Amino acid sequence: MATMRNFLPLLVLLAACQPRDPGGTPPPPTDAPASRFEPMQATSDFSGSITARGTEPFWAVTIDGTRLTLARPDRPEATFEAPGAAIQPGKAVWDAKAADGATLRVTLYVSTCSDGMSDLSYPMTAEVEIGSETLRGCAARTAELPREGG
C-alpha cells in the first residue's frame, strides 16, 4: 500500500514544473475579461480666465493669467500677482501677493460644487486664503459660469 511519503517526491517535482512569474503572481489567463479598473483622471485645464465665487460672505476671485482680483461687498477690490499656478492632478494652487505685501492663496479642486443658495452646479471647488480668513466656494472658467435659468 502506497503511503503519502511515497508521493511526496512526485508532488515536489510537479510543483517545481509549474511556470511562475518572478513577482510571484501568475499572469491572468489569456481569455480573462479586461480589468474594469481605470486610474482616476482628475486633471483639468486651468488656463484662461477662471472665476471663483462664494456666499456667506459673498466674494469673487477672478484669475486672469498671473493676475488675481478679489472682490467683496463693502471692501475695495484687491489685485494680486502670482508667478503662475502649481498644478497637480485634479488641483491648482496660486500663491499671490499684492503691492502692499498682502498675500492670497487660491486653491481649485476638480470637484462638482454647489453654491448652497441655488441649484447651480460648478465643475470646481474653490478655497481662498487671505490673511487668517478662509473663504470657500465654487469655480468655473469665466466664459462657462453657470447662470440661473440657463
N, C-alpha and C positions, 0 to 999 in steps of 0.2 A: 504494500500500500504506500502510495506516494505521500510525503509529508510536505508541509509548507516550506521546510528547509530545502527540499529538493527543487522547488520552483523559484526560490529567491534569486539564484544567479540568472535565470531566464528573465525574470521581471526587471532586474537591473540592466540587463543587456537591451531589452526592449525600450526601456525609458531612455537610455543613452542614445538610441537611434532616432528619437523624435527631434525635428528641427526646432530650434529656439531662436528668438530674437535676442541680440546682445543686451537689450534693455530688460529682458525677462518677460515681456508681454508679447504673446503670439499675435501676428497680424490678423486682421479680420478676414473672413472668407471672401473670395473674390465676388461672390454673389450676394454679399451682405448689403442691405439698403444703405443709402448715403446717410451720413450723420445729419441731423437737423440742427445741430449746434452751430451758431454763427456768432463770431465775436461782435460785441456791441460797436456800432459805427457812430458814436456820438460826436461827430465833427460837424462844424458849421463854417460858413463863410462869414467872417466878422468884418469884411471890408465894406466900404461905403458908409453912408450916413446911417446911424443907429440911434433910436430914441428909447430911453428907459423912463418909466414914469410910475409913480405910486400915489396912494391915497392914505389919508390919516397919518401923517400930514401929507398934503398934496405937494408934489415935487416932480421935476423932469430933468433929465440929463440928456443932452444931445451930443453924440460923438461924431465928429467930422474929421477923420484922419487923426491928427495929433492934438486937435483942439476939442476940449470938453467944456460944455456950458451947462451950469447948474441954474435952474430957475425954480424959485419958491415964492409963494404969495407973501407979500409984506416984507420982502427982502430984496436987496439989489441983486441983479443977475451976476453970477461969478464965472469968470473964464479961467480955465486951467490948460496947461500944456503937458503932454505926455510924449515920451520918446517913441511910443508905439505900444502895442499890446503884447503881453506874454500869452501865447496861445498854446493850449494843451487840448487833447481830445475832449470835446464837449464843454470847453470853458475858455474864457478870455479875461485877462486882468489888465486894466490900465492904472498905472500909478502916475498921477499928475500933480503939478504944482502951479499955484497962482503966482503972479508977480509979487504979491505981498508975502510969499512964503507958505501960505495955507496949502494943505495937501488934500487930495481927493483920490480915493481908490474906488474904481468901478469894476465889479466882477459880474460877468454874464455867464449863465449856465444854459446849455441847450436842454430845455425842460419846459413842457407846456405850463402856462401860467394864466391864472385868472386874477383880475384886479380886485376882486372881492366886492365891487359895487355894481358890476354889470355882468352880462353874460358873455363879454368879450373874451376871446382866447388868444394868447400871445405865444410865440414859439420859444421865448427865452424868459428865464427868471433873472432878476437883477438885484444886486446888493451894492449899496453905495455907502462908503465910509467917509465922513467929513469930520475931522476932529474926533471927538469921542462919541459922535452920533452915528448910528447905523440906520439907513433907510432901506426898506425892502419894497420891491415892486416887480414889474414885468417889462419886457423889452421886445422890440422888433425892428427890422430895417425901417427907416423913416417912411419910405415910399410904400411900405406894406403894413403900416399900422392898422390894426382892426378899428373899424368905425361902427358906431351904433346904426342899426338899420341897413347895413350893407356890408 
